[in-house]
């Protein structure tokens, strides 16, 4: 039993040191371009982000904006001065991660175009679907007749994660 506590203490100490050293070792700002292209590939709009950084076990993002591309008078959909993704250490240790997305002073604008579509719903339609090429979530069949299943690139622990949302000083127009 004494060995268990020693090993547990060493692992916990290494985790704490790792969390403290993480901001000094990894610069998240060099991944802004990849983040921008990944988000823009999933939305029919533009995505801008000011800066990224670690804050404790979470990630802090400043000056985020999402704009629609289609025929809307007001192109702004979302502007946030600061966003944080907070992860609970306790949930990580229990292998049931929970994260909270906290937005500070978000400005959300919802408008209709001449066709009566909302910018929010039009923004999140997949680009492939809006151009006439439908995307399929069904398993693909190879020429030999065997069905192959698509696997998720996420680790199994993240597939069961819980995400919550909070907004402080929000503005909805």
Phi, psi and omega per residue, in radians:
X1 nan -0.603 3.139
X2 -1.154 -0.655 3.113
X3 -1.135 -0.651 3.123
X4 -1.046 -0.826 -3.138
X5 -1.154 -0.603 3.097
X6 -1.150 -0.829 3.134
X7 -1.120 -0.751 3.120
X8 -1.088 -0.713 3.116
X9 -1.142 -0.699 3.101
X10 -1.129 -0.784 3.125
X11 -1.114 -0.728 3.113
X12 -1.132 -0.710 3.090
X13 -1.105 -0.723 3.109
X14 -1.131 -0.654 3.111
X15 -1.131 -0.750 3.132
X16 -1.144 -0.768 3.098
X17 -1.100 -0.701 3.108
X18 -1.086 -0.739 3.120
X19 -1.139 -0.665 3.136
X20 -1.208 -0.692 -3.090
X21 -1.434 -0.316 -3.062
X22 -0.931 -0.819 3.136
X23 -1.119 -0.444 -3.129
X24 -1.455 -0.390 -3.078
X25 -1.633 -0.681 -3.059
X26 -2.009 2.208 3.051
X27 -1.777 1.880 -3.098
X28 -1.214 -0.368 -3.110
X29 -1.108 -0.432 3.121
X30 -1.275 -0.170 3.105
X31 -1.745 0.114 -3.127
X32 -1.031 -0.751 3.137
X33 -1.079 -0.746 3.119
X34 -1.151 -0.707 3.113
X35 -1.108 -0.778 3.141
X36 -1.050 -0.827 -3.125
X37 -1.194 -0.609 3.117
X38 -1.158 -0.741 3.132
X39 -1.207 -0.791 -3.107
X40 -1.154 -0.402 3.082
X41 -1.292 -0.307 -3.120
X42 -1.768 -0.197 -3.120
X43 -2.166 2.818 3.056
X44 -1.736 1.164 -3.106
X45 -3.012 -2.938 3.116
X46 -1.980 2.623 -3.112
X47 -2.251 2.262 3.084
X48 -2.219 2.507 3.088
X49 -2.423 2.382 -3.109
X50 -1.368 -1.139 -3.117
X51 -2.540 2.677 3.126
X52 -2.179 2.528 3.083
X53 -2.921 2.829 3.081
X54 -1.473 2.507 3.015
X55 -2.469 1.757 -3.046
X56 1.168 -2.278 3.085
X57 -1.534 0.014 -3.083
X58 -1.929 -3.094 3.116
X59 -2.121 2.369 3.120
X60 -1.938 2.297 -3.120
X61 -2.170 2.345 -3.129
X62 -2.083 2.561 3.058
X63 0.956 1.194 3.115
X64 -1.736 2.378 3.039
X65 -2.491 2.488 3.069
X66 -2.197 2.254 -3.134
X67 -2.176 2.540 3.099
X68 -1.504 2.713 -3.133
X69 -1.731 -0.506 -3.011
X70 -1.268 -3.085 -3.005
X71 -1.265 1.177 3.069
X72 -1.968 2.455 3.129
X73 -1.089 -0.820 3.113
X74 -1.770 1.935 -3.071
X75 -1.355 -0.393 -3.134
X76 -1.146 2.252 3.048
X77 -1.921 -0.802 -3.106
X78 -2.528 2.301 3.000
X79 -2.305 2.247 -3.116
X80 -2.315 2.269 3.107
X81 -1.343 -0.607 3.139
X82 -2.643 2.350 3.081
X83 -2.306 2.465 3.099
X84 -2.282 2.448 2.963
X85 -1.877 1.945 -3.117
X86 -1.781 2.295 3.130
X87 -2.028 2.346 -3.136
X88 -1.449 2.204 3.109
X89 -1.098 -0.693 -3.137
X90 -1.058 -0.718 3.137
X91 -1.208 -0.589 3.089
X92 -1.152 -0.724 3.134
X93 -1.172 -0.508 3.118
X94 -1.521 0.026 3.135
X95 1.091 0.428 3.035
X96 -2.252 1.320 -2.997
X97 -1.144 2.440 3.017
X98 -2.196 2.432 3.135
X99 -2.313 2.604 3.102
X100 -2.127 2.236 3.039
X101 -1.666 1.957 -3.110
X102 -1.953 2.063 3.123
X103 -1.789 2.326 3.104
X104 -1.888 2.182 -3.133
X105 0.910 0.904 3.078
X106 -1.332 2.490 3.016
X107 -2.021 1.976 -3.107
X108 -1.921 2.220 -3.118
X109 -2.053 2.159 3.118
X110 -2.040 2.097 3.129
X111 -2.382 2.825 3.065
X112 -1.874 2.609 3.016
X113 -1.670 -3.052 -3.109
X114 -1.099 -0.493 3.139
X115 -1.407 -0.070 3.123
X116 1.508 0.198 -3.138
X117 -1.569 2.484 3.077
X118 -1.431 2.519 3.133
X119 -1.092 -0.576 -3.134
X120 -1.152 -0.756 -3.126
X121 -1.301 -0.601 3.133
X122 -1.234 -0.558 -3.120
X123 -1.153 -0.678 -3.025
X124 -1.693 0.238 2.961
X125 -1.362 2.455 -3.101
X126 -1.168 2.463 -3.124
X127 -1.041 -0.686 -3.138
X128 -1.103 -0.619 -3.119
X129 -1.300 -0.641 -3.105
X130 -1.278 -0.341 3.130
X131 -1.653 0.071 3.059
X132 1.704 -0.124 3.090
X133 -1.770 1.835 -3.073
X134 -1.279 2.510 3.065
X135 -1.740 2.497 -3.069
X136 -2.006 2.415 3.069
X137 -1.781 0.095 3.129
X138 -1.366 2.640 3.085
X139 -1.087 2.478 -3.126
X140 -1.472 2.652 3.129
X141 -1.945 2.234 3.136
X142 -1.426 3.012 -3.110
X143 -1.143 -0.357 3.129
X144 -1.484 -0.019 3.081
X145 1.604 -0.044 -3.134
X146 -1.512 2.475 3.133
X147 -1.622 2.252 3.108
X148 -1.860 2.407 -3.141
X149 -1.619 2.495 3.063
X150 -1.451 2.357 3.108
X151 -1.863 2.660 -3.128
X152 -1.456 2.457 3.108
X153 -1.357 -0.131 -3.127
X154 -1.455 2.546 3.047
X155 -1.123 2.657 -3.078
X156 -1.007 -0.581 -3.120
X157 -1.119 -0.577 -3.135
X158 -1.349 -0.423 -3.139
X159 -1.169 -0.460 3.114
X160 -1.706 0.189 -3.096
X161 -1.239 2.628 3.093
X162 -1.921 2.382 -3.117
X163 -2.144 2.295 3.062
X164 -2.079 2.896 -3.006
X165 -2.331 2.393 3.011
X166 -2.461 2.579 3.137
X167 -2.333 2.202 3.115
X168 -1.870 2.353 3.116
X169 0.966 0.797 -3.077
X170 -1.371 2.646 3.106
X171 -2.283 2.139 3.123
X172 -2.052 2.105 3.133
X173 -2.015 nan nan
